[in-house]
Amino acid sequence: MRQAQATSDSSSPSHPRRKQQPSQALSPIHPSLLYAVPQNSPSRASSPMQPPGKLPKYMHRRGRFYYFKRKIPADLMHVFGDGRDQMWKALGTSLFEKAKVMLAVEVSEFDFAVAKHRRQLAAKSAGVPVRVNVPKESDASEAVDVALTPDQQAHMALVRGIEESLQKLMAMMPGGSGLAGVNTVMKTAPAIALPASARAKVQGTNERAKPVTQISTDPNYGARKPTLLHLYEDWRLKQTRERSAKTMLRTVHEFRDIHGSLAVESITRQHARDYRDLLIERGLAKDTVANKIGYLATLVRHGMMEIVEDLQRNPFEKIAVSGGAGLRPKKNRRAYTITELNQIFAGGLYTGELRVKGQLLEAAYWLPLLGPFVGARIEEICQLRVEDVQRINGVWCLRICDLDEDQKLKNDGSFRRVPLHEDVIRCGFLRHAAQMKLAGHERLFPSLRNDNENGVYSNAPGKWFGRYLDSVGLSDHRLDYHSYRYFFRQQCSLCGVEEEPRDALTGHWVGKSDSGRAYMKGENAQYPFPKLVDAIGRLRYDDLRISHLHIANPMHGVVETLIEGT
């Protein structure tokens, strides 16, 4: 591949490393050639500032610097100003990785602006009053233009036309040096009083001309001061949990919707308190409000290390959350009782009176049954694949793992194999796994989807299970699916299971403070499986009534399908 590329480079007439013959005179370069370099051309890939390959969507390069380029919707050209059909904005860097961070912010800001203006247009057409916010820093230039007199606006139109022409000329020159000085001159040039005829001529020319795309090779042209979105994009690069990143992004968007796109250095503690008070007015729980404030404090703390180093104080630190309407008491989960479990398994779902459709088609029956015998988190069960049902030395078990790209674990210690309890097998769980494989499904619960905001398979089951508890008379707000883990650990202790195997079964065996256990974590160094088999063998529920769920011949076709058929 590299040899072929080298051959192509050496034969290309535009390759930057080709030596000119001494006897040849340099011929003029047509200006269009400066803009005709394709995204994947060898000359672009050879730059040390940019890795080879296609640039991300909306990212472009001029000289050494990166730019954000986006087509302005036709219905909003008059809103974005200057009659342009494209938005060009310098990302302020020649480093590719940093440019990706800045690009993500510009894309978000552009989408915010489009959505905002379309809401305003829709409200105006419907005759609904639109709330006008005080212009933020990002709106300062627009506010200045509105305040100009007609004479001043004509002068500014002339200045912009000259500036754009100079920018296009400078862009044709290698490196585009000297443009920063031109911009400075144009910004500080004194106002010129134009005759009315001249103003009319300038305005008429601008109205008839085709919208001009604004291009600048100055790396600081249009650069933003760091906002919370900048801090988020940099913070996200160091995160491994998608759900945490999405939660942080929702919080940033929420704060932005209230206060606008503020530079981090402009955010005050009063902004933080106003955000807190609005969350309280919305009826959010005290802990939820405190968590959201904490997310933003974490983000600014991260940014103070590299991006906003001169920031003297984190405005979100030590923002107290107390009082206010709508605060709910903290939810203290508790374990189920045997009586409550019997209520669950005597409900319509297990007597045939209730039939579940949609995403819960296969999962609704098995999720409550696996809970007291596996002790896993709801997402760990919902994301199981058929291949995760395994047999080790004759013992059937579930592999709780993240080996597939759609599987996630809370931490490294969560990787484990849990032997299946005999009651689960008697209820026909292995028969279900075999049927899924025969049907060509890769997952145990194929109807579940993870195309939701959090990207998890347990989104719909978690909401459904709360409703099912209410339907069987269990309205205690402290009960949910996670209560099964409490019950499982409690029952293991009552049955004489020691702490280490109990922690290994629930995925708590290797933690940050368990350095002595850490040497055994991972796929090939699990807790001794025979000890886990012994622990599950000890687990029993003498008063749990699920015999009506046992099926005849629960192993029919299981070995042939799951083991011999692989």
Secondary structure by P-SEA (a helix, b strand, c coil): caaaaaaaaaacccccccccccccccccccccccccccccccccccccccccccccccccccccbbbbbbbccccccccccccccbbbbbcccccaaaaaaaaaaaaaaaaaaaaaaaaaaaaaaacbbbbbccccccaaaaaaaaaccaaaaaaaaaaaaaaaaaaaaaaacccccaaaaaaaaaaacccccccaaaaaaaaaaaaaccbbbbbbcccccccccccaaaaaaaaaaacccaaaaaaaaaaaaaaaaaccccccccccaaaaaaaaaaaaaacccaaaaaaaaaaaaaaaaaaaaccccccccccccccccccccccccccbbbbbcaaaaaaaaacccccccccccccccccccccccccccccccaaaaaacccccccccccbbbbbbcccccccccccccccbbbbbcaaaaaacaaaaaaaaaaaccccccccccccccccccaaaaaaaaaaaaaaacccccccccaaaaaaaaaaaaaacccaaaaaaaaccccccccccccccccccccccaaaaaaaaaacccccccccccccccccccccccccccc
